[in-house]
Amino acid sequence: MSAPQVIYSLAIGLILIHWLAGFCLDRLNQREVESHRGTVPAALRKIIDPATHARSTEYTLAKLKLNGLEEAWSTGVLVAILVSGVLPAWHEGWGLSSGASAWKHAAWLLATAVLLGLPSLPFDWWSQFRLEARFGFNTMTTTAWLIDRLKGLMLAGVIGFPLLVLLLKLVVWMGPSWWVWAWVTVFAVQLVLLILAPILILPLFNRFTPLPDGSLRDRLLRLGERTGFNARTIQVMDGSKRSRHSNAYFTGFGRFRKIVLFDTLVGQLAEPELEAVLAHEIGHYKRGHIPQRLVWAAVSSLAGFALIGWLARQPWFLTAFGFPADSGVAPALLLFLLLGSSLTFWFSPLGNLWSRHHEYEADRYACDAVGGTGPLLGALRTLSEKNLSNLTPHPWYSGFHYSHPTLMEREAALR
């Protein structure tokens, strides 16, 4: 076999092995969850009532089934696209070559990304309007769902398209070292978006209002003073217009930093529990988790750009998938994005292990900040109940898919 044939076979094999591993993990998790069907595990009987446990089990199983169908469909579509040769034909149809303009290559990449996203839309719709609605979580209208996707497409055009053009221009301007400058550019844009997104982008999708004056606001502001985390504002987001799931986070840097609480979260938790949740988020900041994750993201993206830069210079990589050897960087970038998850999947347990370590650290910080474990434990239990979280995942499934520890793991760590 020639080098292109070997690479092509290896790529298809990696995609299929990735799908098979995901299928096996889903089956392991399904069996683990079904083994507790109808019976609340002894360790959970003081935490969750039988009716809620039954609904949580059914919700988990329904999501596993839908996820399995979507993964099989997505894998089949990806393999069909690579085997059929539609991508190089689509590339040729645009009249692209190494001498074509960066604008034309960027337009091809963006159009291809939009088309490749279409097959997943029916699953997104079914998840929102059938599965989530069945368990009482969906509050979104079909019109709002469509508008969200149109806004996402608009942002891709306004932000993504000029960025793609600039990256492809760097190939011409900087020669073989283009990928270093591309990495610098992308990372700089990401940092800018971390500041501007809360101001310009997030309000396109949700309404943010200041937390009203009262005992809750006073409590949270006192927490900020005690911990040295003085945010510019505490805002409530209308998450309930899409879902009854709840969350809290902080965003921005410096004087642009603000705390965001979902309105569903405010309605579900008592004030001491909300204080503990916010203290957990502050713990991520005070323990340096945010810069650590930024550094990791920078290192990872640098490695990715280095690999793309190397692959774009290898004729056997492009010809393996039907592209001419002189097609340029755009096809190499697309192929890397299509194949990358089949490689990074195997490293996800390491990333999740690191993320869980951060969660444990933030939990401990929160308990110290509020003077005990009670409020945080109460919040975690309530959120697990309201969100119908899977309390008994299979350890292997959890290792590959859960960036946060389970409720029982967090309780054990706190005690």
N, C-alpha and C positions, 0 to 999 in steps of 0.2 A: 504493500500500500504506500502511496505517496504521502508526503507530509500533510498536504491539505486534506486528504481522505482520513488520515489519522486524527487530525484536529476536529474534523466534522463529526466523526464517529464518537470521539471522546466527549464533545459538547452534547450531543444527543444523549449519550449514556449518562452524563452528569445530570441532565434535566430529568431523565426517567428515574434515576436513583434518588434524586431529591424528592420527587413525587412519591416514590415507594416508601421512603423513610417517613415522610409526613403522613402517609396512609397508615403505616404501622403504629405511629405515635397516636393518631386519632383512635385507632382500634384499642390500643392499650388504655387510653383514657376513657373510652366508652365503657369498656369492661369494668374499670375501676369504679366509675360512677354508677353503673347498673348494679354492681355488687352491694351498694348501699341503698338501692331503691326500696322504698317502703319502710326502711329502718334507719333512724337517726343514729350515727355512730356514738358510742358511749362518751367519747371525748367532747362531743358537740351538744349533748342533751341539755346542758345548762346555758347554751348559747343560742340555739335556734329551735323553734317549735316544729313539730312534725309537718304541719301544713306548708310552712315556708320552705322546709327542707325538700318536700316533694316538688314544689314549684321550681326550686333551684335546680333540682335534678332534671326535670323535664326541660327547663330552659337550656341547661348545659348540653343535653343530648340533642335538642333541636339545632343549636348552633353548630355542634360537631357534624351533624348530618349535612347542613347547608354548606359548611366549610369544606367538607369532603367532596361534595358535588362541584363546588366552585374550583377547588384545586385540580380536580380531574379535568374539568372543562378548560381551565386556563393552561394546564400542561398540554392538553391535546391541541389547543389553538396554537401555542408556541411551537410545538413540534411541527405541526402542519405548515406554519409560516416558514420555518427554516427548511423543511424538506421540499416544499413546493417551488421554491425559488422566486416567490412573489416579491421579496424585498429587493433583490437586484433588478428585477424587471421594473418595479416601481421606481427605483433609482434611475434606471436607464430612460424610463418614460419622462422623467423630469429633465432629461438632457444634461445630466450632471457628469462632470469629469473633474480631475484635479485642477483644471484651469477655470472651473465655474466660480462665480462670485460667492463670497461668504454669505451674502444675503439669501442666495438661492439654496445653498446647502442648509442654512438655518431654517428656511421655510420648509424644506423637505423633512428635516428632523422633527419640527414641531407638528407638521401635518401627520407624519407617521406615528408620533406619540399619541395624538388625538385618536387616530383610527385604531391603534392597538388598545386603547382604553375602552372602546365601545363594547367588546364582548363581555366585559365585567358588569356593565350597567344593569342588566336584568337581575343579577344577583344582589347588587346594591339596593335596587328597588324592592326586591322580595324581602331582603333582610329588614328594611325599614318599615314597609307597609304590610307585611304578613307576619314575619317572625316577631319583631319588636312589638307590633300592635297586638299580637296574640297574647303576649305576657304583660300588656298594659304599659309599655314604655313609650311607644311612639305618640308624639303630639304634633308631628309635622304634616303639612298638607302636600299634595302632589305638586302644586304650583311652587311652593317654597323649595321643594326638592329640586325641581327643574331650574329655578332661579339660582340656587346655590351652585349648580354645575355650570351654568352660564357665566356666573361671576368667576368661578375657578378658571374657565376657559379664557375669560377676559384678562385675568391676572397673568396667565401663561403667555398671552400675547404681549401685554404691556411690560412684564418683567423678564419672562423667560426668553422671548424672541430676541430682544436687543442683547441679552447676555450671551446667547448662542452665537450671534453675529460677532460679538467682540472676541469670544473664544476662538472662533474660526479665523478671525483676522490676525490673532496672535500667531497662528501657525505660519502665516505669510511673513509677518513682521519679525518674529523671533527665531524662525528656523527650527532646528532640532530641539532647542531648549524651550519650545513653546509651552510645554506642559507645566513647567515650573511657574511661568507667568500666569497660565490659566488657573493653576491652583491658588496663587496669590489673589487673583481677581475674584474667584468664586468665594474664597474664604472672607475676603473683605466685604463682598456683597452680603454674605450671610450675617456678618457682624452688624452691618448697617440695618438689615431687615429686623434683627433682634430689637433694635431701638425703634424703627419706624413702624413695624407691624402693629404694635398696640395702638398706634396713633392713626395709621392710614388704612391698614388692611383688615384687622379684626372688626372694626366698626362696620365694615361692609356686610358682615354676616350676622352680627349680634348687636344688641343695644346694651350699653354700659351706663349705669347710673350710680352716683355716689351712695354709699351705705348711709341710710338716714341716721340722724342724730338719735342717740338713745344708749341704753346700757350695753348693747352688743358692740357698738362702735367705740364706746369708751373703753370697754374691756380689751378690744383688739389693739387700740392705740396704746394702752398701757403696756400690753405685751410687747409692742414694737419698741417702746421706750426702754423696757427692762432688758431687751435682747440687743439693743443697738441697731435695730432694723427699722429705720424711719422711712417708710414708703411715702411717695408723693400723695397717694390717695388709696382708699379702699373702695372698690367698686363691686357692684352686683351685676352679673351677666344674665340675660334672659335665656338661659339654657333650656327652660321649660317649653320654649316654642318649638323645639325639635324633639326633645326626649325628657323622660323623667329620671334618667341617670344623673348623677351629681358628681361634682369635682370642685377643686380649688387650686389656684396656682398663683405665682407672681411672675411678672414679666418686665422687661426693660432693664436699663442700667442707670445708675446714678440718680439724677433728679427726675428721670423719666420712669423710675421704678414704681410699679403699682401692684396692689394685691387684688386679685379677682376671685370672688365667690360666686358659684352658680346659685341662682335663686332657689333651685331645688334643694341644694345643700342647706341653705339658710332655713328652709322649711322643715328639714328632716332632723336636724341636730339641735340639742340644747346649747345654750351659750358657752358653758365650760367645754363642751365637746368641740364646738367651732373654734374656740381658742386653741385647743390641742391640735386640731387639724392645721390651723395656721402656723402654730409653733413647729409642726413637722416640716412645713414648707420653708419656714425660716431656717430650720436645721440644715436643709440642703445648702442654703446660702452660707451659713456660718461655718459649716464644715468644709467649705471649698469644693463642693461637688460640681457646681456650675463651671468654674474654670477647668476642673479636671476633665469634664465631658467635652468642653470646647477644645482642649488640647488633644484629646483622643479623636474627636471629629476631624481636627486639622491633620493629624498624623495619618488617619485612615484615608482621607480624601487625597492627601499627597501621594500615598502609595497607589491609590486608584488612578490618578492622573499619570503617574510614572508608568504604570502598566499599560494604560491606553496609548501613551506616547511610544512605548516600545512596540506594542502590537500593530499600531498604524504603520510602522516601518517594515513589518514582516509580510512579504507578498503572500506567503502561504496562509496567513490568517484570513485575509480578505478573500482570496480565491477559494478557500475552503467552503465559503458560504455563497459562492457564485458571483462575487463582486470582482471587477477588474483590479489588478494589483495596484494600479495608480488611482484608485477611487478617492483617496484622501482620508482625512481624519473623521469626517462625519459618519461613514458606515462603521468604522472601528468603534466610535463612541456609542452608536446605537447597539451594536452587537455586544459590547461590554455591559451595557445596561440590561439587555435581555438575558444575558448569561450569568451576570454577577451574583444574583440571589442563590443560584445553585451551588456557588462556592461559599458565600458568606453564611449560608444556613448552618454549616457545620461548625462555625465559630460562635453561633448565637448562645450556646450554654455559657461560654466564658463571659460574654457581654452581660448576660442575665445575672451571672454570679456576682459580677462587679456592681451591677445596679442594685441587687438585693443587699449587698454590703452597705451601700449608701442608704437604703431604706432603713436598715437596722440602726445605723448611726443617727439618722434623722428622727427615728422613733425615740431613741434614748435622749436626744437633745430636747424633744418636745416634752417628755415626762419631767425632765429637770426644770424646764422653763415654766411648767404649770404646777409643779409641786406634787407630782404623783402620777401613777399609771392609770388611775380610774377614768379620767376624762378621755384619754386617747383610746383605751380599751373599749369604752362605751361607743365612741365614734366609729371605730373599726367594725364593731359588731353591728351597729345600726346600718352602716354603709354596705356591709356584706349582705345583710338581710334585704335592704331596699333594692340593691342592684342584682339580687339573686346570684351572687358570686358562687363559683364552684369551690366548695370547701374541702373536697376530697379528690384533687387531681392525681393522676399517676405521676410519680416522681420524675420519670423520664420526660413525660409531656410537659410537666411544669418546668423542667430544666431547659427545654428548647423554646418554650413559648411564654413563660411568665417572667417579666422583669421585676415583679414585686413578690415578696414572700406571701404564702397563704396566711389566712387569719390565724390558724393554729400555730404556725411557725412564728408569727410576730408575737403572739401572746406568750409562747414559750420563751422567746428571747427576752421579752420585757420582765418576765418573772425570774 
